[in-house]
Amino acid sequence: MKNVYLGFDHGTTSIRFAVISDDGVLVHYEMLRKDAGAMSLPDLQNHIEAQIGFPLSEITFACLTYSMGDGISEIQDIRTVSNRGVLSAEGVGEKTGAGAKVFDIFKNSSCPTVLLPGLHKNSPTDPRMTFFSHQSGPDKIGIAYYAYCLGHRRFIVSDIGSNTVTLAFSEPQILGAIDACIFAPGRRQGPLDVQAIRDVDIGKQTANAAFSNGGVGPNPKMMAFYAAMEIRALDVLMKDYGSEKYDILISGSGSIDQELMSELQHLLQAPVIPLGKWAAATGCAEIAKSIAKGEKKILGIAVA
């Protein structure tokens, strides 16, 4: 049997799987987090295996993301990670249990599996970016690696959908990222402004609820406006590393929204390149393939 590699993207509303071989993509599969969270572990595993077309035991290597990924700063074997690689189970966003179940399925399987870290204060990014406790979830590393595999060597990639997170890369390393709770809102989630802080302080809502409902709704022009400002904010970082010219990439569901993409190009006065909503899962599968072949660093992040 040929070598096959799996990548898993623990997204905001959905979980996505990509299976690739040495010859290219074999399978893309997506399911809602709430649906996966409602299933038992055995049923979910059987469902995943049926959809991807392979039992986990036949996967050569897998790479997973889980939640914030702020409990680790290197790419680690899933079986050596404590607390699923997070500092706390308390975080931001809706909790369905889907990501935890997928994590446990792979941890208990015979499939060799690594867990990606997020970008946070202990990550090997520009030290100035570590002022924030969290820069991005681990799925953005998958997206960045997908872009790298496509041949991009200096780029800013903005992942736009339920929320917006933007990452800067200049070979050989990730320079930093701006997380969803800091700057640009997506459709569902966004940063806490003054009124939201007041509402939290008087007990009207929790901070998590304020973030989870801080998006701009189905308004592609508004999403594009703030994403463009976030991209231009990271222009400062790129130029400080001598990257005057770089590619602007868009991933997530926003990258298949023609109105949003057109507005971004208008606002930025520069070409924007869509990567699609499968970039994270496919990038994680590419990471799995590279590590299986002996790679010890991914975009400047060590493989433990």
N, C-alpha and C positions, 0 to 999 in steps of 0.2 A: 504493500500500500504506500502511496506517496505521502510525503510530509504535509500535514495540515496544521494551521496555526489559528488560534481564536483570540479575538479581542472583544472586550465587554465595556460598554459605555453606560455608566449609571447616571442617566440624564434627569432633568427636572420633572418631566411628566412621563417619560418612557424609558425603558431599558432597551439597548440595542446590541446585537451580536453581529460580528463579522467573522467569517471563516475564509482564510486565504490558503493557497498552496504556493509552492515556489513559482508557479506559472501565472498566478493572478487571483482575483476574487472569485470565490466559489458561492458564498451565501451571504446575504444580508437579511437579518430578521429583527423585527421590532415588536414589543408589546407594551401596553400601558403598565405603569408601575402598580396601580391599584389592582389590576387583574393578577399580576404576578404575586403581589403581597397577599392576596386572598387564597392562594394555593398552598397545599402542603409541600414540604421539601421533596418527597418522592414524586408527587404529581408534577411539580414544577420541573424537576430534572427530566422526567420522561417527556414532558412537553418541549423543553429546550432541545433535547436530543432528536425528537421527531422533526422539529422545525429546521434545525441546522443540518440534519442528515447524517450525523455522526454520533456514536456513543462517546462520552467524554474520555473513555479509556483509549480511544483511537486518535485523540487530539495530540499532536506532537508536543505542543507548548501553548500556553495561554497567558494572556496579560489582562488583568482586571483593574477597574477603578472602583472605589467605594467612597461615597460621601466626600468630606472635605480633604481626607488624606493628610491631615495636619499632624498626625502622630508619628510619621516617618519622614525622612528627608532623602532616603536612597530607595532604589527599586529593590524590593525584598521578596524572598520566597514567602508565599502566602502562609505557609505552615510555621514560620518563625515570627510572624507579626502578632503583636498583642493588641487587644481591643479593636480588631479589624482596621488597624492603622490610623485611628482617629484619637484625638485627645479626649473627646467627650462625645457621647451619643447625642447630647443636646447641641443643636445647631440651628441652622436656618432652613426654612422650606418645609414642605409637607413630608411627614414620615409615614411610609406604607409598609415597610418591612421587606420590600422586594430586593433591594440591594443587599441586605443582610442575608437573605435566603440564598441568593446567587453566590455570595461570598462563601457561605457555609457549605454549599453544594460542591464548590471547587476545592475548598480546603479538605473536605472528606473524600474527594475523588483520588484516583491514581494519576490524574493528569498533571504534569509539571506546570506550575502556575506561579507567576509573580504578581505583586501588587504595586501599582504606581503610586508615588507620593503626590500630594498637592504641592503648590508653591506657597510658602509661608515664611515666618521670620527666621527659620533655620535652614532655608533653602540656599543653594549656591547661585543666587541672582545678584544683581547689583545691590550692595549693602544699603543704599538709600531706600530701595524699595521694601526693605524689611522693616521699615517703620510701622507698616501695617501688619497685624498679626496673621493676616491671610491675604494672599494675592490671587490664587485661583485654585479650583479643584483639579484633580488629576486628569480628568478627561481632556483638559486643554493641552496637556503634554502629548496626549494621543493625537490631537488635532495638529499640533506643531510638527510632530514626527511624520504625519501623513503629508504635510506640506513639504517637509524636507525630502521625503521619498519622491515627491513630484519634481524635485530639482530646485526648489526655492532655498536660498542660502541667507538672505537678509529680508526679513518681512515683519509686518505687523498683521496679526490675524485677530479679527473680532468675531466672537461666537455670539450670534444674535438669535434670540428666540424667546423662551419664557423669561429669560434674563439676558443680560449682556456682560460678557467678560472679554477683555482684550489683552493680548500677549505680544511682547516684542522679542524677536530673536535675531541675533547677528552671529553668524558662525564664529566660534564653535559652541556658543551657549545661549540659553534663555536669559535675557537681560532682566525681565520682570513682567508683571501683569497687574491689571487693575480689576478687582473683583466686583461682582454685581452689587454688593451692599455699599460700595463706595461712590460710584459715579453714575453711569448710564443705565436707565431703566429698560427692561424688556416689556413683553406683553403682560406678564403676571407679577414680576418681582422688581423691586427697585429700592434705592437708598432711602433712609429716613430723613425727611426734612424737618424744619422747626415744628410744624404743626403735628407731625407724627411723634416727635419727641415729647411734646406736651401731652398728647393723647396717652402715651405710654406712662408718663409720670403721674397722670391722674387716674390710671387704672382702666382707661377706656378700652385699651387693647394691649396685647403683649408686643414686645419688639419683633418677635418672629411673625406675628400676624401683620404688623405694619409693613415689614419687608415683603411678606408673601403676597400682599395686596397693593404693593407700591408701584405696580407697572402702569403703562399708559394704555393698556387695552389693545384692541385691533386697530392700531393707528401706525401704519408703516412709515409715514413721513415723520412722525414724532420720534419713533424708534431710530430712524436713520439720522435725524438731527443730533440726538445725544450720542449715538455711536460714533458719528463723524467727529464730534468734539473729543471723545475719548481716544480715538485713533490719533488725532492731532496732538493730544497730550503726550502720548508715547513717542511722537516724533522728536521731542526734546531728548528723550533717552537714546533713541537710535542715533541721532546726530552727535551726541556726546561720545559715542563709541565709533565715530567716523563713518557711520552708515548714512551718507547723504542721500543715496538712492536705495530704495527698497520696494518690495512688492506689498500691496495692500490686499489681503485675503479676507474673505467672509465665509464663515461656516455656520452650521445650524440651520433651522428652518427659515431664518431670514435670508439665507443665501439663495433660496429658491422662490423668494417673493420678488417679482420683477419690479413692482413699484418701489419697494424699499431699496433694491439695488440701484435703480435708476436715480433715486433721490440721493443716495450715498455718493454716486459718481458726480452728480451735480454739485453737491456740497464740498466734496474734497477736491474737485477739479483734477481728478486723477483716475486712472483705470482701477477698477476693483474686480477681483477675480473670485468667483464662487467656488467653494469646495464641497458644498452639499451637506446634508444632515448626517451622512455616514462617515464623515471625516474622523471623528473620535474613535469609533469602534474599529474602523479599518486601520487607523494609525496604531491603535493598541495591538492589533493583529500583526502589523509590521514590526512593532517592538518585540513581540513574542518571537517572531522569526529571527530577528537580528540577535537577540539574546541566545536563542537556541544554537545559533551559528558561532557564538563566542564573543559577541560584543560586550564590552565592559563599561561603556558609558553611552548614555542616550541624551543627546542635546546638552551635554555638560553635567548630567545627573548620573551618579555612580550606580552600578549594579552591585549590590552587596554580595 
